[in-house]
Amino acid sequence: MNEKTLNANKLFANKSIECSVENCAYHCTGDKYCALDKITVAPNTPNPKEVAQTDCYNFRAVN
């Protein structure tokens, strides 16, 4: 997938990965989905017990 088209192109929306992080390069603009085929979610603290204690490791800020 061409990175330049990811943010603007809903055609790549993966309906299995909902996302509301609009400043991520992989977020489909105007939609609530990620454009990646898969993502990696991992803990940001030992023994996470809340959503805030996990991160999407694929996040890339929009330039």
LOMAR-794550 format. One record per residue (C-alpha): residue number from 1; residue in one letter; chain; x, y, z. Coordinates in steps of 0.05 Angstrom, whole numbers. Last residue first. Layout:
REM residues N
NUM, a, A, X, Y, Z
...
REM end
This chain:
REM residues 63
63, n, A, 64, 294, 177
62, v, A, 10, 247, 203
61, a, A, 35, 209, 264
60, r, A, 50, 135, 257
59, f, A, 14, 86, 302
58, n, A, 32, 13, 288
57, y, A, 47, -4, 361
56, c, A, -25, 7, 381
55, d, A, -19, 19, 455
54, t, A, -43, -12, 520
53, q, A, -48, 14, 591
52, a, A, -104, 63, 573
51, v, A, -149, 3, 559
50, e, A, -145, -18, 632
49, k, A, -115, -77, 671
48, p, A, -45, -79, 642
47, n, A, 3, -126, 679
46, p, A, 68, -88, 666
45, t, A, 57, -21, 632
44, n, A, 54, 0, 559
43, p, A, 20, -65, 539
42, a, A, 17, -86, 466
41, v, A, -30, -80, 407
40, t, A, -1, -99, 339
39, i, A, -42, -83, 278
38, k, A, -67, -122, 217
37, d, A, -86, -109, 144
36, l, A, -74, -34, 154
35, a, A, -122, 20, 131
34, c, A, -152, 32, 199
33, y, A, -226, 48, 206
32, k, A, -272, 103, 231
31, d, A, -283, 140, 165
30, g, A, -274, 211, 142
29, t, A, -200, 200, 131
28, c, A, -180, 128, 136
27, h, A, -130, 124, 193
26, y, A, -62, 95, 173
25, a, A, -24, 161, 179
24, c, A, -50, 170, 250
23, n, A, -78, 239, 268
22, e, A, -150, 216, 263
21, v, A, -143, 165, 320
20, s, A, -215, 138, 321
19, c, A, -199, 67, 298
18, e, A, -241, 6, 282
17, i, A, -202, -53, 255
16, s, A, -244, -108, 223
15, k, A, -274, -60, 171
14, n, A, -204, -51, 142
13, a, A, -210, 14, 103
12, f, A, -166, 11, 41
11, l, A, -218, 41, -6
10, k, A, -227, 98, 44
9, n, A, -166, 133, 14
8, a, A, -140, 197, 45
7, n, A, -95, 172, 100
6, l, A, -70, 112, 62
5, t, A, -55, 146, -4
4, k, A, 13, 174, 13
3, e, A, 33, 109, 47
2, n, A, 26, 69, -17
1, m, A, 0, 0, 0
REM end
